[in-house]
Amino acid sequence: MKIKHTRTLKHRVLFALMCIMILQCIVFSCCILLTGTVQALDESACSVFDNSVKTNAKQLEEKLVGWSQLDKYEESITQIVEKLASKNNKKVSEYVKSNSAKKQILNASFEEVLRYLRNLNSTGCYIILGDEKADTLKDALVLRDLDPENDSEKNYDILVEAGSSELMFNQGLTLDSYWTEKLNITEDSDFYFKPFNAGNEYQKIDANDLGYYSVSHRLHKNDIEVITYTIPLLDENHNSYGVIGIEITISYLQKLIENMGVGIETGNNYYIGMTKDGTNYQSVLIADGRYQSSLQVLGNLKLKKNGSFYLVEGTNPNLEMSLYHCKLFSTNTPFE
């Protein structure tokens, strides 16, 4: 009888303890729900994510702004052209019209193009000479370095996308598989025409304030995708006779973003786009992640403000973005 009584007493004590624990859990849960703790935790996680994205976006912004610092490059090319024109007893506007002059300019500019490719740590650097006509072959020198973080002393890492084969062989460079002596500029080559035409249109704005960041495109039909930053070359009358610029391959841009490490490890996506109105975005890069295919199907995105985030219209389930607008252009300039 004593043993039975003892067991019954133990069961009662255990039952009482379990009831107390369940009651505590209920009270604790009610406190969390009534005081908004769950919402606060959710908002805190969103805030951490948002701040992390913006911090890394600012790093990317600094990179993009750094690549666009072409003032010294423009100055050096302009000096080369002016000296060649003076040597031929001509004004720049007269000198640059002849085919022989364009060849001389490209030959004389080679060292500068290569130097600024290295100095700016971009994956490409170029000079294109020509006019406003589309669907024409234009004299150009385009050099590319697919791994700008590691330089080769003898330029073994440099590929030539466009330029004189004779000049390139003399310099010991490798012609890329898509190499052409001249560059085919089509009517949709905005990277060339937008800054070129801006040089003619905005007579009171310096060349360095007429720079244009392009959406992703290809120099050749089967070439890799790149974005470019281009400014016009101007003669003494502020008329364009060509452009200079840098390119960044999309693969290198993605590598930089992945090294930042935000969102990728949790399956989220990085997205880079260009916008004029803050609502519609032309897609430049959609980094790997669980929503990559959904975003790629949409192509260009339309965003709608939703609290502190932005809703991606046309997605099901609804996708939201933390958004940071990079400021890449000076105020009161054509492409601001």
DATA-V224184 format. One line per field, one symbol per residue. phi: phi as a letter, one per 40 degrees, with the letter a starting at -180 (. if undefined). psi: psi as a letter, one per 20 degrees, with the letter a starting at -180 (. if undefined). burial: # if it has 9 or more other C-alpha atoms within 8 Angstrom, else .. A space follows every 10 residues. Layout:
phi: ???
psi: ???
burial: ???
This chain:
phi: .ccccccccc cccccccccc cccccccccc cccccgcccc cccccccccc cccccccccc dccccccccb cccccccccc ccccccccfb cddccccccc cccccccccd cccccccccc fccaaabbbi bcccfbcbca bbbbbcbccb cbcbgcccbb caiccccccc cgcccccbdb cbbcbccccc dccccccccc cbcbbcdccb cbccccabcb dbcccabbbb bccbcccgbc biababbbcc cccccccccc gcgcccgcbc bbabbbbgbc bccbabcdic bdccccccgc bbbbdagcbb cccgbaccbb bcbbcccbbc cfbdbc
psi: hggghgghgg hgggggghgg gggggggggg ggghikgghg gghgghgggg hgghghhhgh ghgghghjnj ghgggggggg ghghghhjlq qghggihqhh ghggggghig hgggghgghi kriqqrpppb ajprlqpqpq ooqpoimiio qphjkhipqp hqrphgghhh ikrpprhjqq hqpoorhjmh hghghghhhh gnijpqhijj qpprrqaphr gjrqqqqqpq qqpqaijkqp jaqqaqqpqh hhghggghhh jphgijirqq pprpqhijgp pppgporqrh jghghhhhdq qpqppnciap poqjqorpqq qpppopoiqq qkqhj.
burial: .......... .......... .......... .##...#... ........## .###.###.# #..##.##.# ..##.###.# ##.###...# ###.##.... ###.##..## .###.###.. #########. .......### ########.. #...#.#### ###...###. ..###...#. #####..... ########## ....#.#### ######.#.. ....###### #####..### ########## .###..##.. .###..#### #.###...## #######.#. ##..#..... ####....## ###....##. .#......#. ..#...
